[in-house]
Each structure stands twice: as structure tokens, then as C-alpha cells.
Amino acid sequence: SYVLTQPPSVSVAPGQTARITCGGNNIGSKSVHWYQQKPGQAPVLVVYDDSDRPSGIPERFSGSNSGNTATLTISRVEAGDEADYYCQVWDSSSDHHVVFGGGTKLTVL
Amino acid sequence: QVQLVESGGGLVKPGGSLRLSCAASGFTFSDYYMSWIRQAPGKGLEWVSYISSSGSTIYYADSVKGRFTISRDNAKNSLYLQMNSLRAEDTAVYYCAKVTLWYFDLWGRGTLVTVSS
């Protein structure tokens, strides 16, 4: 089955740029989606199809995807960005279909 | 208002059954695939199942195959998850989610299922 690998944690100071990676075999050939989950809340889609943003998501959130790594970039990080972030792909080549990464805890120092 | 509201969670003994419901509003429910996703306490997201807009296509994660059944009633704008032979490892918050072109663009707040004796 397809596996997505994320770092367990990323730390960044306010105002700096956070980069959260999502590794997978030839992930560049797939569409990658990213979710933000704050404690006690449901996940929220922040980037879809590698780099598109849903309405209402700040431009500070952006994504890229190439080769074996997809990246969620959060510019000018704010305290309110502290959350867990999950990447996800739809793997039609396997019975598992939907694959989530293990999640990354973003800490704003 | 565009929203999904889950219900039906609770405490159940191992081997027991539970039926979750998800009420959709604010969008044309019958146009979209829907899915159940769960999250065990302190753990990450795990996809459980999805169902096509008409209900004709259904897939399950291996961990629930043969025990869980997803269904929908488009006339009632509702999604369901029948869970049988529940195990301790099924303990989780269960979210229903709307599927748009293979991502989940609307999530409910979730309902907690606890399997314990």
C-alpha cells in the first residue's frame, strides 16, 4: 500500500516560514491535499490539488509537489497556525484508495 | 448553512454494534461522494470508507472490511455507518466528510465511539 511520511514535529518562530514535508514514492505524480487540525476540532482543508487554496484560507498557506516530496509552506507564521497538519492522496492503484500521512505537529515558539 | 452533523456515537461493549448517522445540509447531497474518517485518541486520521453519490460504489479500509457497512439515503440527505463486531481498536472520533474530486472539503464535528467492557 502507498505510504506518506511526515515529520512528527516542526517548530518555527512567529513571522518566520514553516515548511512541512510529505514524502511518498513518486508523489509528484499524484494530487496532494493538506488539512489543518486544531485541538478538539475537526480537520479543515487548507490546500488541495498540490497548491490550490479553498476560499477563506489565507494566502500565507501554499503548497508544492515534485518528485518524492510534497511541501506545505506557511509564510509569516502566526500563533493561531499552531496545529496538526496532515497530507492526503487518493491512491486509485490500491485497495486503500485514501491515504493520510501520519501528521505533523506545528509548534509556534 | 453548509454543514455535516454526526450522531449515534457512545459507549459499547466489545462485540457490540452501533449505527452512526450524518445529516447533511446546505449543499446538494446527492451530487457528492461521502466518506467516514476516524481518529483514535491522540492518533492521526484514518480513512474508513466511502460511498459514491448513487451508492453504487463502496470501498472500505482493510481494518473494517466485513464488519462495517456504509450507506446513504439521498432523500433524507443522510449518510450512515453500521458498525458490527466492534473492537477496542475501533475506539475513535468518527467524522463524516464530503468528497470533492478526491479531497475532503467539508467535515462534521465528529462523534465519539468508545468500545470498552
gemmi code that builds the backbone of each chain (N, CA, C; Angstrom):
import gemmi

chains = {
    "A": [
        ("SER", (0.835, -1.185, 0.000), (0.000, 0.000, 0.000), (0.884, 1.254, 0.000)),
        ("TYR", (0.295, 2.334, -0.466), (1.045, 3.567, -0.581), (1.233, 4.203, 0.790)),
        ("VAL", (2.440, 4.717, 1.064), (2.758, 5.283, 2.374), (3.173, 6.746, 2.220)),
        ("LEU", (2.631, 7.598, 3.077), (3.013, 9.001, 3.141), (3.740, 9.246, 4.461)),
        ("THR", (4.925, 9.869, 4.369), (5.749, 10.068, 5.555), (5.882, 11.552, 5.866)),
        ("GLN", (5.478, 11.930, 7.077), (5.617, 13.309, 7.544), (6.503, 13.346, 8.782)),
        ("PRO", (7.226, 14.451, 8.985), (7.972, 14.597, 10.240), (6.973, 14.771, 11.379)),
        ("PRO", (7.242, 14.179, 12.539), (6.301, 14.300, 13.661), (6.090, 15.733, 14.123)),
        ("SER", (7.143, 16.540, 14.038), (7.024, 17.892, 14.540), (7.889, 18.864, 13.754)),
        ("VAL", (7.404, 20.098, 13.723), (8.130, 21.224, 13.139), (7.917, 22.421, 14.060)),
        ("SER", (8.989, 23.148, 14.329), (8.890, 24.328, 15.180), (9.367, 25.547, 14.413)),
        ("VAL", (8.702, 26.670, 14.658), (9.069, 27.899, 13.961), (8.698, 29.099, 14.818)),
        ("ALA", (9.463, 30.162, 14.706), (9.158, 31.388, 15.442), (8.097, 32.193, 14.690)),
        ("PRO", (7.338, 32.973, 15.412), (6.337, 33.818, 14.747), (6.975, 34.716, 13.697)),
        ("GLY", (6.287, 34.851, 12.560), (6.797, 35.690, 11.490), (7.717, 34.975, 10.529)),
        ("GLN", (8.189, 33.802, 10.913), (9.055, 33.019, 10.034), (8.226, 32.108, 9.127)),
        ("THR", (8.932, 31.321, 8.310), (8.268, 30.416, 7.366), (8.398, 28.972, 7.832)),
        ("ALA", (7.275, 28.285, 7.852), (7.258, 26.867, 8.210), (7.074, 26.032, 6.951)),
        ("ARG", (7.855, 24.977, 6.873), (7.729, 24.034, 5.755), (7.505, 22.637, 6.304)),
        ("ILE", (6.402, 22.045, 5.918), (6.040, 20.705, 6.365), (6.057, 19.784, 5.150)),
        ("THR", (6.855, 18.737, 5.229), (7.014, 17.848, 4.081), (6.152, 16.600, 4.196)),
        ("CYS", (5.908, 16.015, 3.048), (5.117, 14.792, 2.938), (5.785, 13.945, 1.867)),
        ("GLY", (6.422, 12.865, 2.288), (7.168, 12.037, 1.361), (6.400, 10.810, 0.920)),
        ("GLY", (6.534, 10.490, -0.358), (5.893, 9.290, -0.899), (6.529, 8.931, -2.224)),
        ("ASN", (6.487, 7.674, -2.581), (7.095, 7.209, -3.813), (6.440, 7.878, -5.030)),
        ("ASN", (7.231, 8.690, -5.734), (6.742, 9.408, -6.919), (5.468, 10.195, -6.620)),
        ("ILE", (5.444, 10.824, -5.455), (4.254, 11.578, -5.050), (3.965, 12.722, -6.022)),
        ("GLY", (4.977, 13.161, -6.748), (4.788, 14.231, -7.719), (3.785, 13.890, -8.809)),
        ("SER", (3.496, 12.597, -8.981), (2.540, 12.180, -9.994), (1.104, 12.144, -9.454)),
        ("LYS", (0.969, 12.460, -8.183), (-0.352, 12.439, -7.546), (-0.759, 13.842, -7.108)),
        ("SER", (-2.040, 14.016, -6.858), (-2.520, 15.266, -6.278), (-2.501, 15.146, -4.758)),
        ("VAL", (-1.910, 16.139, -4.118), (-1.749, 16.102, -2.667), (-2.635, 17.177, -2.027)),
        ("HIS", (-3.253, 16.797, -0.940), (-4.148, 17.710, -0.229), (-3.690, 17.816, 1.219)),
        ("TRP", (-3.896, 18.974, 1.811), (-3.421, 19.243, 3.167), (-4.565, 19.719, 4.066)),
        ("TYR", (-4.533, 19.234, 5.319), (-5.550, 19.584, 6.308), (-4.884, 20.125, 7.560)),
        ("GLN", (-5.537, 21.095, 8.167), (-5.112, 21.654, 9.446), (-6.113, 21.191, 10.503)),
        ("GLN", (-5.604, 20.708, 11.634), (-6.492, 20.302, 12.719), (-6.013, 20.905, 14.029)),
        ("LYS", (-6.827, 21.770, 14.596), (-6.533, 22.346, 15.895), (-7.132, 21.465, 16.983)),
        ("PRO", (-6.581, 21.529, 18.197), (-7.042, 20.642, 19.272), (-8.545, 20.706, 19.490)),
        ("GLY", (-9.174, 19.543, 19.535), (-10.598, 19.453, 19.794), (-11.491, 19.832, 18.636)),
        ("GLN", (-10.888, 20.074, 17.469), (-11.671, 20.486, 16.308), (-11.530, 19.485, 15.164)),
        ("ALA", (-12.458, 19.571, 14.217), (-12.373, 18.747, 13.021), (-11.295, 19.301, 12.087)),
        ("PRO", (-10.744, 18.456, 11.239), (-9.783, 18.946, 10.253), (-10.434, 19.937, 9.287)),
        ("VAL", (-9.597, 20.814, 8.760), (-10.023, 21.811, 7.771), (-9.076, 21.722, 6.589)),
        ("LEU", (-9.629, 21.682, 5.390), (-8.819, 21.652, 4.180), (-8.136, 23.002, 3.999)),
        ("VAL", (-6.811, 23.016, 3.836), (-6.101, 24.283, 3.639), (-5.445, 24.389, 2.264)),
        ("VAL", (-5.108, 23.254, 1.671), (-4.559, 23.230, 0.304), (-5.077, 21.970, -0.378)),
        ("TYR", (-5.511, 22.106, -1.635), (-5.917, 20.939, -2.408), (-5.222, 20.945, -3.762)),
        ("ASP", (-5.165, 19.785, -4.359), (-4.518, 19.649, -5.670), (-3.137, 20.301, -5.685)),
        ("ASP", (-2.349, 19.943, -4.725), (-0.949, 20.365, -4.576), (-0.784, 21.804, -4.102)),
        ("SER", (-1.520, 22.744, -4.721), (-1.189, 24.148, -4.453), (-2.387, 25.104, -4.480)),
        ("ASP", (-3.589, 24.589, -4.591), (-4.762, 25.467, -4.603), (-5.300, 25.670, -3.189)),
        ("ARG", (-5.846, 26.842, -2.954), (-6.397, 27.162, -1.641), (-7.900, 27.286, -1.708)),
        ("PRO", (-8.606, 26.669, -0.749), (-10.064, 26.900, -0.680), (-10.326, 28.346, -0.314)),
        ("SER", (-11.530, 28.811, -0.616), (-11.875, 30.169, -0.230), (-11.828, 30.305, 1.289)),
        ("GLY", (-11.299, 31.423, 1.736), (-11.206, 31.667, 3.167), (-9.874, 31.277, 3.793)),
        ("ILE", (-9.062, 30.555, 3.048), (-7.737, 30.189, 3.553), (-6.748, 31.278, 3.157)),
        ("PRO", (-5.979, 31.794, 4.113), (-5.043, 32.901, 3.815), (-4.010, 32.517, 2.771)),
        ("GLU", (-3.555, 33.530, 2.031), (-2.533, 33.312, 1.016), (-1.208, 32.854, 1.622)),
        ("ARG", (-1.083, 32.994, 2.927), (0.148, 32.556, 3.591), (0.348, 31.038, 3.459)),
        ("PHE", (-0.740, 30.335, 3.177), (-0.666, 28.879, 3.015), (-0.477, 28.553, 1.531)),
        ("SER", (0.588, 27.803, 1.230), (0.838, 27.415, -0.145), (1.402, 26.005, -0.177)),
        ("GLY", (1.358, 25.389, -1.345), (1.841, 24.031, -1.464), (2.595, 23.810, -2.752)),
        ("SER", (3.443, 22.786, -2.727), (4.178, 22.389, -3.918), (4.335, 20.871, -3.882)),
        ("ASN", (4.628, 20.311, -5.054), (4.733, 18.857, -5.133), (5.600, 18.468, -6.321)),
        ("SER", (6.664, 17.731, -6.038), (7.564, 17.302, -7.101), (8.365, 16.091, -6.643)),
        ("GLY", (8.652, 15.217, -7.585), (9.477, 14.066, -7.254), (8.854, 13.196, -6.167)),
        ("ASN", (9.566, 13.032, -5.075), (9.099, 12.198, -3.971), (8.655, 12.999, -2.754)),
        ("THR", (8.525, 14.324, -2.921), (8.176, 15.154, -1.765), (7.171, 16.247, -2.121)),
        ("ALA", (6.123, 16.330, -1.306), (5.194, 17.456, -1.355), (5.452, 18.320, -0.119)),
        ("THR", (5.242, 19.620, -0.264), (5.539, 20.528, 0.839), (4.404, 21.526, 1.046)),
        ("LEU", (4.016, 21.666, 2.302), (3.092, 22.725, 2.700), (3.945, 23.830, 3.308)),
        ("THR", (3.808, 25.039, 2.777), (4.569, 26.180, 3.266), (3.619, 27.187, 3.894)),
        ("ILE", (3.950, 27.587, 5.100), (3.160, 28.609, 5.799), (4.073, 29.798, 6.030)),
        ("SER", (3.764, 30.891, 5.355), (4.588, 32.101, 5.472), (4.086, 32.977, 6.611)),
        ("ARG", (4.968, 33.754, 7.154), (4.609, 34.712, 8.223), (3.757, 34.016, 9.271)),
        ("VAL", (4.324, 32.987, 9.845), (3.588, 32.146, 10.785), (3.054, 32.952, 11.963)),
        ("GLU", (1.810, 32.622, 12.334), (1.159, 33.266, 13.477), (0.893, 32.215, 14.561)),
        ("ALA", (0.661, 32.686, 15.759), (0.379, 31.774, 16.866), (-0.828, 30.890, 16.563)),
        ("GLY", (-1.789, 31.440, 15.855), (-3.005, 30.701, 15.514), (-2.812, 29.589, 14.502)),
        ("ASP", (-1.613, 29.505, 13.920), (-1.316, 28.428, 12.963), (-0.870, 27.152, 13.670)),
        ("GLU", (-0.641, 27.247, 14.974), (-0.220, 26.060, 15.709), (-1.319, 25.007, 15.651)),
        ("ALA", (-0.970, 23.846, 15.127), (-1.960, 22.798, 14.864), (-1.245, 21.558, 14.341)),
        ("ASP", (-2.025, 20.502, 14.147), (-1.544, 19.323, 13.438), (-1.901, 19.479, 11.968)),
        ("TYR", (-0.979, 19.066, 11.112), (-1.193, 19.144, 9.671), (-1.027, 17.758, 9.058)),
        ("TYR", (-1.974, 17.408, 8.185), (-1.977, 16.093, 7.549), (-1.988, 16.250, 6.028)),
        ("CYS", (-1.157, 15.459, 5.353), (-1.249, 15.376, 3.902), (-2.107, 14.158, 3.537)),
        ("GLN", (-2.635, 14.176, 2.322), (-3.528, 13.095, 1.892), (-3.473, 12.967, 0.375)),
        ("VAL", (-3.517, 11.736, -0.099), (-3.639, 11.474, -1.524), (-4.740, 10.441, -1.726)),
        ("TRP", (-5.209, 10.356, -2.936), (-6.181, 9.345, -3.334), (-5.444, 8.380, -4.251)),
        ("ASP", (-5.206, 7.179, -3.768), (-4.397, 6.207, -4.486), (-5.290, 5.177, -5.164)),
        ("SER", (-5.697, 5.474, -6.383), (-6.629, 4.585, -7.078), (-5.989, 3.260, -7.474)),
        ("SER", (-4.679, 3.154, -7.352), (-3.995, 1.930, -7.764), (-4.030, 0.847, -6.700)),
        ("SER", (-4.516, 1.186, -5.524), (-4.556, 0.192, -4.450), (-5.959, 0.124, -3.866)),
        ("ASP", (-6.185, -0.923, -3.086), (-7.484, -1.071, -2.427), (-7.676, -0.046, -1.313)),
        ("HIS", (-6.598, 0.595, -0.913), (-6.717, 1.519, 0.202), (-7.282, 2.863, -0.219)),
        ("HIS", (-7.134, 3.206, -1.433), (-7.735, 4.391, -2.024), (-7.325, 5.690, -1.369)),
        ("VAL", (-7.698, 5.884, -0.111), (-7.403, 7.139, 0.569), (-6.252, 6.916, 1.542)),
        ("VAL", (-5.218, 7.724, 1.419), (-4.055, 7.595, 2.284), (-3.774, 8.937, 2.958)),
        ("PHE", (-3.626, 8.898, 4.270), (-3.221, 10.075, 5.032), (-1.784, 9.890, 5.514)),
        ("GLY", (-1.066, 10.997, 5.589), (0.212, 10.972, 6.279), (-0.028, 10.890, 7.778)),
        ("GLY", (1.027, 10.630, 8.517), (0.896, 10.456, 9.951), (0.659, 11.735, 10.734)),
        ("GLY", (0.822, 12.867, 10.063), (0.582, 14.140, 10.712), (1.838, 14.788, 11.260)),
        ("THR", (1.850, 16.119, 11.243), (2.960, 16.917, 11.765), (2.422, 17.954, 12.725)),
        ("LYS", (2.978, 17.981, 13.917), (2.592, 18.985, 14.901), (3.431, 20.235, 14.671)),
        ("LEU", (2.779, 21.338, 14.297), (3.466, 22.607, 14.124), (3.401, 23.378, 15.434)),
        ("THR", (4.568, 23.686, 15.969), (4.661, 24.473, 17.194), (5.196, 25.850, 16.854)),
        ("VAL", (4.491, 26.871, 17.311), (4.945, 28.245, 17.127), (5.635, 28.678, 18.412)),
        ("LEU", (6.916, 28.928, 18.309), (7.738, 29.186, 19.506), (7.399, 30.509, 20.190)),
    ],
    "B": [
        ("GLN", (-27.174, 26.804, 5.644), (-25.801, 26.691, 6.160), (-25.226, 25.350, 5.748)),
        ("VAL", (-24.046, 25.396, 5.167), (-23.378, 24.179, 4.710), (-22.775, 23.470, 5.911)),
        ("GLN", (-23.263, 22.274, 6.221), (-22.721, 21.567, 7.373), (-23.040, 20.087, 7.340)),
        ("LEU", (-22.259, 19.372, 8.117), (-22.464, 17.950, 8.367), (-22.528, 17.754, 9.872)),
        ("VAL", (-23.514, 16.999, 10.323), (-23.671, 16.771, 11.753), (-23.792, 15.269, 12.009)),
        ("GLU", (-22.798, 14.735, 12.714), (-22.808, 13.312, 13.051), (-23.551, 13.062, 14.361)),
        ("SER", (-24.068, 11.864, 14.490), (-24.721, 11.439, 15.726), (-24.646, 9.921, 15.825)),
        ("GLY", (-24.960, 9.426, 17.018), (-25.030, 7.977, 17.190), (-23.878, 7.356, 17.937)),
        ("GLY", (-22.866, 8.157, 18.260), (-21.734, 7.605, 18.998), (-22.098, 7.285, 20.437)),
        ("GLY", (-21.201, 6.606, 21.113), (-21.438, 6.265, 22.504), (-20.545, 5.152, 22.973)),
        ("LEU", (-20.861, 4.619, 24.139), (-20.097, 3.525, 24.743), (-20.752, 2.199, 24.382)),
        ("VAL", (-19.945, 1.272, 23.894), (-20.461, -0.041, 23.507), (-19.438, -1.098, 23.928)),
        ("LYS", (-19.929, -2.258, 24.271), (-19.050, -3.357, 24.686), (-18.401, -4.021, 23.469)),
        ("PRO", (-17.228, -4.609, 23.673), (-16.607, -5.358, 22.568), (-17.563, -6.414, 22.018)),
        ("GLY", (-17.621, -6.489, 20.698), (-18.533, -7.397, 20.032), (-19.884, -6.781, 19.730)),
        ("GLY", (-20.124, -5.608, 20.264), (-21.402, -4.942, 20.072), (-21.503, -4.200, 18.752)),
        ("SER", (-22.642, -3.550, 18.571), (-22.921, -2.826, 17.343), (-23.345, -1.399, 17.641)),
        ("LEU", (-23.173, -0.564, 16.628), (-23.562, 0.841, 16.734), (-23.826, 1.345, 15.327)),
        ("ARG", (-24.774, 2.265, 15.197), (-25.041, 2.866, 13.890), (-24.849, 4.372, 13.983)),
        ("LEU", (-23.932, 4.876, 13.192), (-23.690, 6.310, 13.131), (-24.500, 6.914, 11.995)),
        ("SER", (-24.910, 8.165, 12.209), (-25.625, 8.914, 11.181), (-24.924, 10.240, 10.937)),
        ("CYS", (-25.097, 10.765, 9.747), (-24.536, 12.067, 9.397), (-25.590, 12.806, 8.586)),
        ("ALA", (-26.051, 13.942, 9.120), (-27.061, 14.742, 8.437), (-26.377, 15.876, 7.689)),
        ("ALA", (-26.665, 15.966, 6.414), (-26.058, 16.986, 5.560), (-27.056, 18.094, 5.254)),
        ("SER", (-26.550, 19.310, 5.148), (-27.412, 20.427, 4.769), (-26.591, 21.494, 4.063)),
        ("GLY", (-27.274, 22.301, 3.252), (-26.626, 23.429, 2.594), (-25.972, 23.125, 1.266)),
        ("PHE", (-26.028, 21.884, 0.821), (-25.487, 21.529, -0.494), (-26.304, 20.357, -1.038)),
        ("THR", (-26.149, 20.079, -2.320), (-26.912, 19.008, -2.961), (-26.250, 17.670, -2.644)),
        ("PHE", (-26.715, 17.076, -1.572), (-26.101, 15.858, -1.025), (-25.963, 14.771, -2.090)),
        ("SER", (-26.965, 14.603, -2.899), (-26.982, 13.500, -3.867), (-25.953, 13.658, -4.983)),
        ("ASP", (-25.290, 14.792, -5.057), (-24.280, 15.016, -6.104), (-22.885, 14.539, -5.692)),
        ("TYR", (-22.697, 14.231, -4.421), (-21.335, 14.025, -3.914), (-21.095, 12.649, -3.319)),
        ("TYR", (-19.864, 12.148, -3.554), (-19.369, 11.039, -2.770), (-19.289, 11.517, -1.316)),
        ("MET", (-19.411, 10.568, -0.400), (-19.261, 10.850, 1.025), (-18.358, 9.802, 1.659)),
        ("SER", (-17.802, 10.171, 2.807), (-16.827, 9.273, 3.417), (-16.911, 9.329, 4.936)),
        ("TRP", (-16.446, 8.283, 5.573), (-16.222, 8.258, 7.017), (-14.712, 8.168, 7.252)),
        ("ILE", (-14.236, 8.959, 8.173), (-12.834, 9.006, 8.568), (-12.817, 9.002, 10.090)),
        ("ARG", (-11.885, 8.285, 10.677), (-11.847, 8.228, 12.137), (-10.486, 8.634, 12.676)),
        ("GLN", (-10.471, 8.937, 13.957), (-9.238, 9.358, 14.624), (-9.244, 8.807, 16.039)),
        ("ALA", (-8.398, 7.832, 16.283), (-8.256, 7.277, 17.627), (-7.653, 8.338, 18.550)),
        ("PRO", (-7.907, 8.233, 19.837), (-7.408, 9.250, 20.786), (-5.909, 9.455, 20.665)),
        ("GLY", (-5.510, 10.687, 20.406), (-4.094, 11.019, 20.306), (-3.398, 10.528, 19.054)),
        ("LYS", (-4.151, 10.015, 18.106), (-3.567, 9.454, 16.886), (-3.944, 10.279, 15.659)),
        ("GLY", (-3.486, 9.826, 14.502), (-3.753, 10.524, 13.257), (-5.071, 10.119, 12.621)),
        ("LEU", (-5.281, 10.650, 11.427), (-6.513, 10.378, 10.693), (-6.419, 9.039, 9.970)),
        ("GLU", (-7.523, 8.300, 9.998), (-7.592, 7.013, 9.298), (-8.874, 6.976, 8.480)),
        ("TRP", (-8.723, 6.812, 7.171), (-9.891, 6.675, 6.321), (-10.586, 5.342, 6.613)),
        ("VAL", (-11.917, 5.359, 6.667), (-12.696, 4.154, 6.988), (-13.431, 3.607, 5.764)),
        ("SER", (-14.164, 4.511, 5.059), (-14.993, 4.034, 3.959), (-15.459, 5.224, 3.131)),
        ("TYR", (-15.815, 4.952, 1.874), (-16.510, 5.971, 1.102), (-17.575, 5.328, 0.235)),
        ("ILE", (-18.515, 6.169, -0.175), (-19.646, 5.712, -0.982), (-19.892, 6.743, -2.078)),
        ("SER", (-20.171, 6.253, -3.264), (-20.431, 7.146, -4.386), (-21.764, 7.871, -4.217)),
        ("SER", (-22.003, 8.834, -5.068), (-23.195, 9.664, -4.956), (-24.485, 8.839, -5.066)),
        ("SER", (-24.468, 7.820, -5.883), (-25.659, 6.984, -6.053), (-25.686, 5.805, -5.086)),
        ("GLY", (-24.557, 5.558, -4.459), (-24.462, 4.407, -3.554), (-24.005, 3.130, -4.233)),
        ("SER", (-23.705, 3.221, -5.509), (-23.370, 2.012, -6.261), (-21.913, 1.592, -6.085)),
        ("THR", (-21.064, 2.498, -5.664), (-19.634, 2.198, -5.460), (-19.278, 2.436, -4.009)),
        ("ILE", (-18.697, 1.419, -3.407), (-18.357, 1.470, -1.978), (-16.996, 0.822, -1.768)),
        ("TYR", (-16.170, 1.447, -0.932), (-14.897, 0.860, -0.547), (-14.694, 1.008, 0.960)),
        ("TYR", (-13.944, 0.053, 1.507), (-13.641, 0.053, 2.934), (-12.151, -0.115, 3.156)),
        ("ALA", (-11.686, 0.434, 4.264), (-10.338, 0.127, 4.716), (-10.297, -1.329, 5.170)),
        ("ASP", (-9.130, -1.942, 5.031), (-8.994, -3.343, 5.423), (-9.372, -3.563, 6.890)),
        ("SER", (-9.098, -2.568, 7.723), (-9.314, -2.708, 9.160), (-10.793, -2.852, 9.539)),
        ("VAL", (-11.700, -2.475, 8.634), (-13.131, -2.539, 8.960), (-13.921, -3.405, 7.988)),
        ("LYS", (-13.258, -3.873, 6.935), (-13.945, -4.653, 5.907), (-14.610, -5.874, 6.517)),
        ("GLY", (-15.859, -6.104, 6.175), (-16.607, -7.241, 6.695), (-17.305, -6.974, 8.012)),
        ("ARG", (-16.996, -5.866, 8.653), (-17.629, -5.516, 9.937), (-18.464, -4.256, 9.844)),
        ("PHE", (-18.040, -3.311, 9.020), (-18.727, -2.033, 8.879), (-19.443, -1.984, 7.540)),
        ("THR", (-20.582, -1.265, 7.515), (-21.332, -1.071, 6.283), (-21.722, 0.394, 6.146)),
        ("ILE", (-21.313, 0.996, 5.045), (-21.663, 2.380, 4.765), (-22.903, 2.394, 3.873)),
        ("SER", (-23.755, 3.370, 4.073), (-24.946, 3.513, 3.230), (-25.370, 4.976, 3.242)),
        ("ARG", (-26.293, 5.297, 2.375), (-26.798, 6.672, 2.313), (-28.258, 6.659, 1.891)),
        ("ASP", (-28.960, 7.731, 2.283), (-30.334, 7.941, 1.860), (-30.398, 9.348, 1.279)),
        ("ASN", (-30.331, 9.464, -0.018), (-30.289, 10.782, -0.649), (-31.586, 11.563, -0.427)),
        ("ALA", (-32.692, 10.879, -0.243), (-33.952, 11.564, 0.018), (-33.947, 12.240, 1.386)),
        ("LYS", (-33.157, 11.684, 2.287), (-33.070, 12.236, 3.650), (-31.780, 13.005, 3.874)),
        ("ASN", (-30.965, 13.153, 2.820), (-29.679, 13.855, 2.951), (-28.847, 13.293, 4.101)),
        ("SER", (-28.785, 11.992, 4.162), (-28.126, 11.343, 5.293), (-27.165, 10.241, 4.869)),
        ("LEU", (-26.104, 10.144, 5.633), (-25.069, 9.119, 5.469), (-25.053, 8.278, 6.738)),
        ("TYR", (-24.775, 6.988, 6.582), (-24.793, 6.088, 7.739), (-23.549, 5.216, 7.770)),
        ("LEU", (-23.232, 4.730, 8.975), (-22.184, 3.724, 9.135), (-22.664, 2.714, 10.168)),
        ("GLN", (-22.960, 1.514, 9.702), (-23.341, 0.435, 10.595), (-22.066, -0.293, 11.017)),
        ("MET", (-21.815, -0.326, 12.308), (-20.586, -0.925, 12.822), (-20.936, -2.146, 13.681)),
        ("ASN", (-20.484, -3.283, 13.243), (-20.730, -4.535, 13.963), (-19.418, -5.119, 14.462)),
        ("SER", (-19.512, -6.070, 15.362), (-18.328, -6.763, 15.905), (-17.260, -5.775, 16.325)),
        ("LEU", (-17.670, -4.790, 17.078), (-16.750, -3.715, 17.455), (-15.640, -4.216, 18.368)),
        ("ARG", (-14.473, -3.610, 18.186), (-13.276, -3.959, 18.949), (-12.756, -2.723, 19.671)),
        ("ALA", (-11.895, -2.943, 20.644), (-11.324, -1.821, 21.383), (-10.606, -0.849, 20.435)),
        ("GLU", (-9.981, -1.402, 19.424), (-9.219, -0.560, 18.491), (-10.109, 0.255, 17.556)),
        ("ASP", (-11.405, 0.070, 17.637), (-12.326, 0.914, 16.874), (-12.679, 2.188, 17.635)),
        ("THR", (-12.213, 2.291, 18.868), (-12.449, 3.500, 19.654), (-11.830, 4.703, 18.965)),
        ("ALA", (-12.653, 5.701, 18.671), (-12.186, 6.853, 17.906), (-13.298, 7.885, 17.795)),
        ("VAL", (-12.918, 9.065, 17.380), (-13.889, 10.040, 16.894), (-14.120, 9.737, 15.418)),
        ("TYR", (-15.370, 9.602, 15.043), (-15.732, 9.306, 13.668), (-16.272, 10.577, 13.003)),
        ("TYR", (-15.617, 10.954, 11.915), (-16.028, 12.129, 11.157), (-16.685, 11.692, 9.849)),
        ("CYS", (-17.731, 12.386, 9.459), (-18.207, 12.215, 8.107), (-17.677, 13.398, 7.316)),
        ("ALA", (-17.405, 13.166, 6.038), (-16.786, 14.185, 5.209), (-17.322, 14.126, 3.785)),
        ("LYS", (-17.459, 15.289, 3.210), (-17.907, 15.409, 1.815), (-16.680, 15.307, 0.921)),
        ("VAL", (-16.824, 14.552, -0.144), (-15.713, 14.320, -1.071), (-15.904, 15.165, -2.322)),
        ("THR", (-14.879, 15.929, -2.659), (-14.889, 16.681, -3.916), (-13.609, 16.364, -4.662)),
        ("LEU", (-13.723, 15.689, -5.761), (-12.554, 15.395, -6.598), (-11.361, 14.879, -5.798)),
        ("TRP", (-11.722, 13.980, -4.905), (-10.748, 13.184, -4.187), (-10.063, 13.886, -3.031)),
        ("TYR", (-10.658, 14.986, -2.555), (-10.254, 15.529, -1.281), (-11.515, 15.803, -0.457)),
        ("PHE", (-11.314, 16.061, 0.823), (-12.432, 16.204, 1.762), (-12.586, 17.686, 2.106)),
        ("ASP", (-13.589, 18.313, 1.507), (-13.687, 19.765, 1.644), (-14.697, 20.219, 2.683)),
        ("LEU", (-15.368, 19.294, 3.315), (-16.292, 19.643, 4.391), (-16.325, 18.475, 5.366)),
        ("TRP", (-16.115, 18.785, 6.645), (-16.086, 17.769, 7.690), (-17.134, 18.107, 8.738)),
        ("GLY", (-17.693, 17.074, 9.345), (-18.521, 17.281, 10.515), (-17.647, 17.441, 11.752)),
        ("ARG", (-18.285, 17.660, 12.895), (-17.528, 17.842, 14.139), (-17.138, 16.519, 14.768)),
        ("GLY", (-17.737, 15.448, 14.283), (-17.368, 14.127, 14.759), (-18.249, 13.621, 15.885)),
        ("THR", (-18.254, 12.295, 16.035), (-18.963, 11.652, 17.125), (-18.052, 10.588, 17.713)),
        ("LEU", (-17.983, 10.536, 19.029), (-17.039, 9.646, 19.708), (-17.648, 8.270, 19.921)),
        ("VAL", (-16.920, 7.266, 19.506), (-17.281, 5.870, 19.744), (-16.252, 5.272, 20.687)),
        ("THR", (-16.716, 4.738, 21.785), (-15.833, 4.097, 22.762), (-16.238, 2.641, 22.914)),
        ("VAL", (-15.297, 1.755, 22.653), (-15.552, 0.319, 22.775), (-14.788, -0.178, 23.988)),
        ("SER", (-15.538, -0.525, 25.017), (-14.917, -0.938, 26.276), (-15.905, -1.753, 27.090)),
        ("SER", (-15.369, -2.697, 27.855), (-16.216, -3.506, 28.715), (-16.401, -2.864, 30.079)),
    ],
}
model = gemmi.Model(1)
for chain_id, residues in chains.items():
    chain = gemmi.Chain(chain_id)
    for i, (resn, *xyz) in enumerate(residues, 1):
        res = gemmi.Residue()
        res.name, res.seqid = resn, gemmi.SeqId(i, " ")
        for name, pos in zip(("N", "CA", "C"), xyz):
            atom = gemmi.Atom()
            atom.name, atom.element = name, gemmi.Element(name[0])
            atom.pos, atom.b_iso = gemmi.Position(*pos), 0.0
            res.add_atom(atom)
        chain.add_residue(res)
    model.add_chain(chain)
structure = gemmi.Structure()
structure.add_model(model)
structure.setup_entities()
